Amino acid sequence: MAELSPHSSAEEIVTHLRSIGSQENRLGMLRYGIKIERALGIPHGVQRQIARKIKRNHERAFELWQSGIMEAQFIASVTADPKRFSGADARRWAATFDSWDIVDGVSDLFVDTDCWKELIEEFAADDREFVRRTAFAMMAWSVVHRKTEPEATFLDFLPIIEAHAGDDRNFVKKAVNWALRSIGKRSMSLHGAALALAQKLAGSTDKTARWIGKDAARELSDAKTLERLARKG
């Protein structure tokens, strides 16, 4: 089999992926709540190595996505061009999400698009479990990727978090919690607002909101978290 390169076709890449899949890894994925029907069992580190080797190719990324193979779709998200990736593209891809790991991987791409804030608002309002998770995964990733984004943007996310804190579906509530904790760890000024919301949710009569709030408040009140924020200035 030829070595993968930037010139490799989608078909060649998929053939390579099929050749290195592992049934043992597939079964291991089940322990983390990952659906394996479309998975080959290739570690994320290996997928990223392949993405670096084949480099960005926007058209080929869509061909990889069409394969339906989870690992090929993750590689597609890493090698697509976010500046050419439209809101319509994001909606089409999100409509196929069926497992938390593909959501979290592809949300990384969505955050780098020009329409990311619009997508967060839209996806949060969508009742489909994995589409809604996408909104909150995007919030969490935006804390990391959008380094020059005004703090007002993240403050505007807090009412969305509060509005959906009662969604008791496992993969939604964990993402809501992730988003709240991430915002609170971005800066000291955001920390205060996020902690206030966490404490409010912790006192809720709703079981899911209460869990989200207590868990987030515990991390945001932790001495190590506060020390890291103080060092950021």
C-alpha positions, 0 to 999 in steps of 0.5 A: 500500500502506498504511503499516505501523502497530501496527494492521497485520494479519499478512497486511498485514505479510507482503504488505509484506515480500514487496514489499521482498524482494531476490533479490540479498540472498537470494544474498548470504545464502548466503555466510554459510551462511544457508538462503534457501529461506524467506527474502525477502532483507530486511536485519536492520536493516530487519526491526527497523525494521518491528518497531519500527513495528508494535510488540508484539502477541503474538497477531499474532506467532504469525500471523506465525510461521505464515507460514513466512517467515524475516523474518516469523518474526524480526519475530514473535520481536521483537514477541511478549511474552516474559512470555506466551511459554511453554516449550511455545511455545518448543519448537514454534518451536525444532522448526522451526529450520533455519538458524543466523540464525533460531536466533540471532534467536529465542534473543534472545526465549527468554532473556527468558522465565520458563523460559529456564534450563529451556530451555537445559538441555533444548535442550542435551540435544536432538540436533537440530543447530539445537535444540542450537545454540539452547541455547548461543545462549541462554547467550550472549544471557543474558550480555547480557540477564540483567544481574542474574542471579547468577554461579552461573547462568553457572558452572552453564552451564560443565559443559554447555559441556564436555559438548557441546564434542565436537559437531563439527557446525559450527553447534553448535561455533561456538555452544558457543565463543560461549557460553564466550567470552561467559561469560568476558567477563561479569566478572572472576570468571567470566573465571577459570572460563571461561578454565580450561575453555577451557585444559582443552578446548585440551588435549583429544584431541578435535579439536572441543573443542581448537578451541573451547578454543584459540579461546576461550582466545585471546580470553579471554587477549587484553590488550583483553579483560582491560582491559575486564574490569578497567574493569568492576571 
